[in-house]
């Protein structure tokens, strides 16, 4: 920084594709801070350093930043300045705020630059300081790219490409930078990001061809031949720079300024027309087709069998010994591997025993994790990647007698979960409108939770997928409209620091609920299939309708999962867990 003349350097969590989870090569924020959460931004100045993160990671941030000299900034909390205000308060007019424009979207750079320049600070987003500072930086990933079969995807890549072209309008080319969009569009999957089956690439869809910028050594000769036959031109990953610089005069390019990095955006010649719009494939892939839905239901049943084996195993082991959180995570992977079409985890399992359950995105580590005993509350949030679907489920269970407070808190969360699961709503309703349904019972008790209620889920893709989400903030994914076929999580929670965490998560599909003079209505079909712990429920707090929903849900779980079980002991276990209340 001193050699470059920089007075503040901003380091995000993202990569040149604005990914939530990134390849090791781009984990520069983690490398410099030691903070391992998926969301966070570090700012380094000559005299101070700080990290901003959201409420999911407050407790984790305190632990991981201890002793680093880096301050934790709790986003959204009273008294916490924004990154821009913090920097403006430290720097003098004429000093330089710097960042690597490849890891920031064009729109983000635009907003920050305007704010900094209005306070007479200079902005330089041309330098990747980690190219020299990070001596043992991991190389770009080289995992093989493979085809996602049409029998799972339901549509071939040529059909998907034509659907994108049909919405391109006047554009000569549509730039796609997000890895899950490229994977979905071309029915390709990869190994480049932990838990996300994507490959590092860019794509440009034109009327006569699709240009795929990728490390071609990762693609077999047979797959290259198939791609070429489908009108896809393969170019090296680094050739995206020359392609953008070489766009001809008058070329009309459509791109998403929120996902196209600033470096790439600036390469486009001034003689081109830039149309800033959404990424067409994002909404297309959010609406699951019939083939995908059928496969998702199959994946949910397989996932339930693995979870059943895990919980039975824990109940058998705990009376005799303690079990580490890491052992629980490893054992769950082993059980999931027994299912057909299993690929890997959809995210590292959150196994939070007692107080660790209150750390929303906790990840147990061998040297520091807790050990489960035959008492207390466990929060287990996990998911599997199957070639025929992606799962994400949270269950909170007690291994001993629950206290009255624990039952009350769990039941308040359950009531909110059921309220969303049972709701009918007009098509086009936003996630912000739906969010209050899950919080109403907590709010009556002056309680709340700091994360969103729901996120979109991919199909053998990223477990967090746009455009939709359910949450309280009037912006971004929470203002996106819901349409039939969207696949989303329903996961309200409650967290008491150092005591316990509670979360109940199922995945739900938006389905037709009828059409009348008031328009088309939707409802949620719950696809996740696993019992909810009745030992944590205060039955007297539930209405007749809520009891009916829970009993119907457990009947469905039993009916769909029991035929897959291997022996009578497993069936007896499931029978007991699904008994009526």
C-alpha positions in Angstrom: 0.0 0.0 0.0 2.8 2.4 0.9 4.6 1.8 -2.4 1.4 2.3 -4.4 0.4 5.4 -2.4 -2.8 3.8 -1.1 -4.3 5.0 2.2 -7.2 2.4 2.5 -7.5 -0.9 0.8 -10.9 -2.7 0.7 -11.0 -6.5 0.5 -14.3 -8.3 -0.1 -15.3 -11.9 0.1 -16.1 -12.3 -3.5 -14.3 -13.3 -6.7 -14.4 -11.9 -10.3 -17.8 -13.7 -10.7 -19.4 -12.1 -7.6 -19.8 -15.5 -6.0 -20.9 -16.0 -2.4 -18.6 -19.0 -2.0 -15.2 -18.8 -3.8 -12.3 -20.9 -4.9 -9.3 -20.9 -2.6 -7.4 -18.6 -5.0 -9.8 -15.8 -4.1 -10.0 -16.2 -0.3 -7.8 -13.2 0.3 -10.1 -11.7 2.9 -9.9 -15.0 4.9 -6.1 -15.1 4.4 -5.5 -11.6 5.8 -8.0 -11.7 8.6 -8.5 -15.4 9.7 -12.2 -14.9 9.5 -13.8 -17.8 7.7 -17.4 -16.7 7.3 -18.8 -16.5 3.8 -19.7 -12.8 4.1 -17.4 -10.1 5.3 -15.4 -7.1 4.1 -12.0 -6.1 5.4 -10.5 -2.5 5.2 -6.8 -2.0 5.8 -5.4 1.5 6.5 -1.8 2.3 7.7 -3.0 2.5 11.3 -6.3 0.6 11.6 -8.0 -2.4 10.2 -11.6 -3.6 10.5 -13.9 -6.3 9.3 -17.6 -5.8 8.6 -20.0 -8.8 8.7 -23.7 -9.4 9.3 -25.5 -10.9 12.3 -25.0 -14.5 11.1 -21.4 -14.1 12.0 -21.2 -11.8 15.0 -20.2 -14.5 17.5 -17.9 -16.2 15.0 -16.3 -12.9 14.2 -15.5 -12.2 17.8 -13.8 -15.6 18.2 -11.9 -15.6 14.9 -10.7 -11.9 15.1 -9.4 -12.2 18.7 -5.8 -11.1 18.9 -5.6 -10.0 15.3 -5.7 -6.2 16.0 -8.7 -6.1 13.6 -11.9 -4.5 14.8 -15.2 -6.3 14.3 -17.9 -4.0 12.7 -21.4 -5.4 13.3 -23.4 -4.4 10.2 -26.9 -3.2 10.9 -26.3 -2.6 14.5 -26.8 0.9 16.0 -23.6 2.9 16.1 -21.8 0.8 13.4 -20.6 3.0 10.6 -20.7 2.0 7.0 -17.5 1.1 5.3 -17.6 4.3 3.4 -18.3 6.5 6.4 -15.5 4.8 8.4 -13.0 5.4 5.7 -14.1 9.0 5.1 -13.7 9.6 8.8 -10.1 8.4 8.8 -8.7 9.8 5.5 -7.7 13.3 4.5 -8.9 14.9 1.2 -6.7 13.8 -1.7 -5.8 10.4 -0.2 -6.5 7.2 -2.1 -9.0 4.5 -1.5 -8.0 1.3 -3.4 -9.4 -2.1 -4.2 -9.2 -4.8 -6.9 -11.9 -4.0 -9.4 -12.1 -7.6 -10.5 -13.7 -8.6 -7.2 -16.3 -5.8 -7.1 -19.3 -5.4 -9.3 -19.4 -2.4 -11.6 -22.5 -1.0 -9.8 -20.7 -1.4 -6.4 -17.6 0.4 -7.6 -19.9 3.1 -9.1 -21.7 3.7 -5.8 -18.5 3.7 -3.7 -16.6 6.0 -6.1 -19.4 8.5 -6.1 -19.4 8.7 -2.3 -15.7 8.8 -1.9 -15.2 11.4 -4.6 -17.9 13.6 -3.1 -15.6 13.8 0.0 -12.6 14.6 -2.2 -11.0 11.1 -1.9 -9.4 9.5 -4.9 -10.4 6.0 -6.0 -8.1 3.4 -7.6 -9.6 -0.1 -8.4 -6.8 -1.3 -10.7 -4.6 -3.2 -8.2 -4.6 -6.7 -6.8 -2.1 -6.3 -4.0 -2.4 -10.0 -3.1 -0.6 -10.9 -6.3 2.6 -10.1 -4.5 1.6 -10.0 -0.8 0.2 -13.6 -0.7 3.3 -15.6 -1.5 1.8 -19.1 -1.3 -1.5 -18.1 -2.9 -3.4 -21.2 -4.3 -3.5 -21.5 -8.1 -6.8 -21.4 -10.0 -8.7 -24.7 -9.7 -8.2 -27.4 -12.3 -11.0 -29.9 -11.6 -12.7 -31.7 -14.5 -15.9 -30.3 -16.0 -18.6 -32.8 -16.6 -22.1 -32.9 -18.1 -25.2 -32.7 -16.1 -27.4 -35.3 -17.8 -30.7 -34.2 -19.5 -32.5 -37.0 -17.7 -31.9 -34.9 -14.5 -32.0 -31.4 -16.0 -35.2 -31.9 -18.0 -34.0 -29.6 -20.8 -31.0 -29.8 -23.0 -28.6 -26.9 -23.4 -29.8 -25.9 -26.9 -33.3 -25.4 -25.5 -32.0 -23.3 -22.6 -29.9 -21.2 -24.9 -32.9 -20.5 -27.2 -34.9 -19.5 -24.1 -32.3 -16.9 -23.3 -32.1 -15.7 -26.8 -35.8 -15.2 -26.9 -35.5 -12.6 -24.1 -32.4 -10.8 -25.4 -34.4 -8.2 -27.4 -32.1 -5.8 -29.3 -28.9 -7.2 -27.7 -26.2 -8.7 -30.0 -24.7 -10.5 -27.0 -25.6 -11.3 -23.4 -22.6 -11.5 -21.0 -23.1 -14.0 -18.2 -20.5 -13.9 -15.4 -22.1 -15.9 -12.6 -20.9 -19.4 -12.3 -24.2 -21.1 -11.4 -25.9 -19.4 -14.4 -23.3 -20.7 -16.8 -23.5 -24.2 -15.3 -27.3 -24.3 -15.5 -27.4 -22.8 -19.1 -24.9 -25.3 -20.5 -25.8 -28.3 -18.4 -22.2 -28.4 -17.1 -20.9 -29.0 -13.6 -17.5 -28.7 -12.1 -15.3 -29.1 -8.9 -13.9 -25.5 -8.6 -15.7 -24.3 -5.5 -16.2 -26.2 -2.3 -19.8 -27.6 -2.1 -20.9 -25.7 -5.2 -20.6 -27.9 -8.4 -19.5 -25.1 -10.7 -16.6 -24.3 -12.9 -14.7 -21.0 -13.3 -15.9 -19.5 -16.6 -17.5 -16.6 -18.4 -20.1 -16.9 -21.2 -21.5 -14.7 -23.9 -24.7 -15.7 -25.7 -25.0 -14.3 -29.2 -27.6 -15.0 -31.8 -25.5 -17.5 -33.8 -23.1 -18.8 -31.1 -22.2 -19.0 -27.5 -18.7 -18.2 -26.4 -17.5 -20.1 -23.3 -14.3 -18.8 -21.7 -12.9 -21.6 -19.6 -9.7 -23.6 -19.0 -10.1 -26.0 -21.8 -7.8 -28.6 -20.2 -10.7 -29.3 -17.8 -12.9 -30.5 -20.6 -12.6 -34.0 -22.2 -12.4 -34.3 -25.9 -15.8 -36.0 -26.1 -17.5 -33.2 -24.2 -15.7 -30.6 -26.3 -17.1 -32.3 -29.4 -20.7 -32.2 -27.9 -20.4 -28.5 -27.0 -19.1 -27.6 -30.5 -22.0 -29.5 -32.0 -24.4 -27.4 -29.9 -22.9 -24.1 -31.3 -20.6 -23.4 -28.3 -17.2 -21.9 -29.1 -14.6 -22.7 -26.5 -12.0 -20.0 -25.7 -9.5 -19.8 -22.9 -10.6 -18.2 -19.6 -8.2 -15.3 -20.0 -9.4 -14.5 -23.5 -12.5 -12.7 -22.1 -10.3 -9.6 -21.8 -9.5 -9.5 -25.5 -13.1 -10.4 -26.5 -14.5 -7.5 -24.5 -11.9 -5.0 -25.8 -12.6 -6.2 -29.4 -16.4 -5.7 -29.5 -17.2 -3.9 -32.7 -18.6 -0.4 -33.0 -22.4 -0.4 -32.3 -22.3 -3.8 -30.6 -25.2 -4.0 -28.1 -24.2 -5.9 -25.1 -26.6 -6.8 -22.3 -25.1 -7.4 -18.8 -25.9 -7.3 -15.1 -24.0 -4.5 -13.5 -24.5 -6.1 -10.1 -22.6 -9.2 -11.1 -20.2 -8.0 -13.9 -17.0 -7.0 -12.3 -15.8 -3.4 -12.7 -12.6 -4.4 -14.5 -14.4 -6.3 -17.2 -17.1 -3.6 -17.5 -14.4 -1.0 -18.2 -12.9 -3.1 -21.0 -16.1 -2.5 -23.2 -15.3 0.1 -25.9 -17.1 3.4 -25.6 -18.5 2.8 -29.1 -20.7 -0.1 -27.9 -24.2 0.1 -26.4 -24.3 -1.3 -22.8 -27.7 -2.4 -21.6 -27.7 -2.9 -17.8 -30.4 -5.5 -17.0 -30.8 -8.7 -15.1 -29.1 -12.0 -16.1 -31.8 -13.7 -18.1 -30.9 -17.2 -17.0 -31.2 -16.4 -13.3 -35.0 -16.3 -13.3 -35.3 -19.1 -15.8 -33.3 -21.5 -13.6 -35.2 -20.4 -10.4 -38.4 -21.9 -11.9 -38.0 -25.7 -11.7 -39.4 -27.8 -14.5 -41.4 -30.9 -13.9 -38.5 -33.2 -14.4 -36.4 -31.3 -11.8 -39.3 -31.3 -9.3 -39.7 -35.0 -9.6 -36.0 -35.6 -9.0 -35.9 -33.1 -6.1 -38.6 -35.1 -4.4 -36.6 -38.3 -4.9 -33.5 -36.6 -3.5 -35.4 -35.4 -0.4 -36.5 -38.9 0.4 -32.9 -40.2 0.0 -31.7 -37.4 2.2 -34.2 -38.3 4.9 -32.9 -41.8 5.1 -29.4 -40.6 5.7 -30.6 -38.2 8.4 -32.7 -41.0 10.0 -29.6 -43.2 10.2 -27.6 -40.4 11.7 -30.2 -39.5 14.5 -30.6 -43.2 15.3 -26.9 -43.6 15.5 -26.6 -40.6 17.9 -29.4 -41.9 20.1 -27.7 -45.2 20.4 -24.2 -43.8 21.0 -24.9 -41.0 23.5 -26.0 -43.0 26.5 -22.5 -44.7 26.4 -20.1 -41.9 25.3 -19.8 -38.3 24.1 -19.7 -37.5 20.4 -17.8 -34.6 18.9 -19.6 -32.2 16.6 -17.1 -33.1 13.9 -17.8 -36.8 14.2 -21.5 -36.0 13.7 -20.7 -34.1 10.5 -18.4 -36.9 9.2 -21.0 -39.6 10.1 -23.7 -37.7 8.2 -21.6 -37.5 5.1 -20.9 -41.3 5.4 -24.7 -42.0 5.5 -25.4 -39.7 2.6 -22.8 -41.4 0.5 -24.9 -44.6 0.8 -27.6 -43.0 -1.3 -27.7 -43.1 -5.1 -26.5 -40.2 -7.2 -24.8 -38.5 -4.2 -22.1 -36.0 -5.1 -21.1 -34.2 -1.9 -22.2 -31.7 0.7 -24.2 -28.6 -0.4 -22.4 -26.7 2.4 -20.2 -27.6 5.4 -22.6 -28.9 8.0 -23.5 -26.6 10.9 -23.4 -28.9 14.0 -24.0 -26.6 16.9 -24.4 -28.2 20.4 -25.8 -26.0 23.2 -24.2 -22.6 22.9 -22.6 -23.3 19.5 -26.1 -23.6 18.1 -26.4 -19.8 18.7 -23.6 -19.2 16.2 -25.7 -19.0 13.1 -23.1 -20.2 10.5 -21.0 -22.2 12.9 -18.6 -24.8 11.5 -17.1 -27.2 13.9 -13.3 -27.7 13.8 -11.5 -30.8 15.3 -9.4 -28.9 17.8 -12.1 -26.6 19.2 -15.5 -28.3 18.6 -17.9 -29.3 21.5 -18.8 -32.8 22.4 -22.4 -33.9 22.5 -23.7 -35.6 25.7 -27.0 -37.2 26.4 -28.6 -33.8 27.3 -29.0 -30.4 25.8 -30.1 -29.0 22.5 -28.4 -29.7 19.1 -28.9 -27.6 16.0 -28.0 -29.5 12.8 -28.1 -27.6 9.5 -26.9 -29.6 6.6 -27.4 -30.4 3.0 -26.5 -32.8 0.2 -25.6 -32.4 -3.4 -27.2 -35.1 -5.5 -27.1 -35.3 -9.3 -30.9 -35.1 -9.1 -31.2 -32.3 -6.6 -29.8 -30.1 -3.8 -31.0 -30.4 -0.2 -30.8 -28.1 2.8 -32.5 -29.0 6.1 -32.2 -27.8 9.7 -33.5 -29.8 12.7 -33.2 -28.8 16.3 -33.5 -31.7 18.8 -33.1 -32.2 22.5 -31.3 -35.2 24.0 -32.6 -34.6 27.4 -35.7 -33.1 29.1 -36.3 -29.7 27.6 -37.0 -26.8 29.9 -40.2 -24.8 29.7 -38.4 -21.9 28.1 -36.8 -24.1 25.5 -40.1 -25.5 24.6 -41.7 -22.1 24.4 -39.0 -20.7 22.2 -39.0 -23.8 19.9 -42.8 -23.7 19.6 -42.8 -20.0 18.7 -40.3 -20.7 15.9 -42.4 -23.7 14.8 -45.6 -21.6 14.7 -43.8 -19.1 12.4 -42.6 -22.0 10.2 -46.1 -23.4 9.9 -47.6 -20.0 9.1 -45.4 -19.6 6.1 -45.8 -23.3 5.0 -49.7 -22.9 5.1 -49.9 -19.5 3.5 -51.7 -18.7 0.2 -50.6 -15.6 -1.6 -51.0 -13.8 -5.0 -48.4 -14.6 -7.6 -46.0 -11.7 -7.6 -45.9 -11.4 -3.8 -42.4 -10.4 -2.6 -40.3 -12.2 0.0 -40.5 -9.1 2.2 -44.3 -9.4 2.3 -44.1 -13.1 3.3 -41.3 -12.6 5.9 -43.6 -11.2 8.7 -45.6 -14.4 8.7 -42.7 -16.2 10.3 -41.7 -13.5 12.8 -45.1 -12.6 14.2 -45.2 -15.0 17.1 -41.6 -14.1 18.1 -42.3 -10.4 17.9 -45.3 -10.8 20.3 -42.7 -12.0 22.8 -40.2 -9.2 21.9 -38.0 -11.8 20.2 -36.5 -11.9 16.7 -33.8 -13.5 14.6 -31.1 -11.7 12.5 -31.0 -13.6 9.3 -33.5 -14.0 6.4 -36.3 -16.5 6.5 -35.6 -18.1 3.2 -33.3 -18.3 0.2 -33.7 -19.8 -3.3 -32.1 -23.2 -3.8 -30.5 -24.6 -7.0 -30.9 -27.9 -8.7 -27.6 -29.7 -8.2 -26.2 -26.2 -8.0 -25.6 -23.6 -5.4 -27.6 -24.1 -2.2 -28.1 -20.3 -2.1 -29.6 -19.2 -5.4 -31.4 -16.1 -6.7 -33.3 -14.1 -7.5 -35.8 -14.7 -4.8 -35.5 -14.7 -1.0 -37.7 -14.2 2.1 -36.5 -11.5 4.5 -37.3 -8.2 6.3 -35.2 -5.7 4.3 -36.9 -3.8 1.5 -34.2 -4.3 -1.1 -32.4 -6.9 -3.2 -33.7 -10.5 -3.3 -36.3 -9.8 -0.7 -38.1 -7.5 -3.1 -38.2 -10.1 -5.9 -41.5 -11.5 -6.9 -42.5 -15.2 -6.3 -43.7 -17.3 -9.2 -44.9 -20.8 -9.6 -42.0 -23.3 -9.6 -39.6 -21.3 -7.3 -37.8 -23.5 -4.8 -37.0 -21.8 -1.5 -36.1 -22.5 2.1 -38.4 -21.8 5.1 -36.1 -21.4 8.1 -37.1 -19.1 11.0 -35.0 -19.3 14.1 -34.1 -18.0 17.5 -30.7 -17.7 19.2 -29.6 -17.2 22.8 -25.9 -16.4 23.0 -24.0 -19.1 25.0 -27.2 -21.1 25.6 -28.7 -22.6 22.4 -29.9 -22.0 18.9 -33.2 -23.0 17.3 -33.9 -23.3 13.6 -36.5 -25.3 11.7 -35.8 -25.5 8.0 -37.7 -27.2 5.2 -37.4 -26.5 1.5 -40.7 -25.5 -0.2 -41.9 -25.2 -3.8 -44.3 -22.5 -4.9 -47.3 -24.2 -6.6 -50.6 -23.2 -8.0 -53.3 -22.5 -5.4 -56.1 -21.5 -7.8 -57.1 -18.7 -10.2 -60.1 -16.4 -9.8 -61.3 -12.9 -10.2 -58.6 -11.7 -7.8 -55.9 -13.3 -10.0 -53.6 -16.3 -9.7 -52.7 -17.5 -6.2 -49.8 -19.7 -5.0 -49.0 -21.8 -2.0 -46.0 -23.7 -0.7 -45.6 -27.4 -1.0 -43.1 -28.6 1.6 -40.7 -31.1 -0.1 -38.3 -31.8 2.8 -39.1 -35.1 4.5 -38.0 -35.5 8.1 -39.7 -35.4 11.5 -39.8 -32.3 13.7 -38.8 -33.0 17.3 -42.0 -33.3 19.3 -40.1 -33.3 22.6 -39.4 -29.6 22.1 -43.0 -28.7 21.4 -45.4 -27.1 23.9 -48.5 -28.6 22.4 -50.8 -26.2 24.3 -49.3 -23.3 22.3 -50.5 -24.8 19.0 -53.8 -24.0 17.4 -56.0 -26.8 16.0 -54.9 -25.8 12.5 -51.2 -26.0 13.4 -51.6 -29.4 15.0 -53.4 -30.6 11.9 -50.5 -29.3 9.7 -47.9 -31.0 11.9 -49.8 -34.3 11.9 -50.3 -34.2 8.2 -46.7 -33.4 7.6 -45.5 -36.3 9.7 -47.9 -38.6 8.0 -46.4 -37.6 4.6 -42.9 -38.1 6.0 -43.7 -41.6 7.1 -45.6 -42.5 3.9 -42.8 -41.4 1.6 -39.7 -42.4 3.7 -40.7 -45.7 5.3 -40.7 -47.7 2.0 -37.0 -46.8 1.6 -35.9 -48.1 5.0 -33.9 -51.3 5.4 -35.3 -52.9 8.6 -38.0 -52.9 11.1 -36.0 -51.0 13.7 -35.8 -48.0 11.4 -39.5 -48.2 10.6 -40.3 -48.3 14.4 -38.0 -45.3 15.0 -39.8 -43.3 12.2 -43.2 -44.4 13.5 -42.4 -43.0 16.9 -41.0 -39.8 15.6 -44.1 -39.2 13.3 -46.7 -40.1 15.9 -49.6 -37.7 16.2 -49.7 -34.9 18.8 
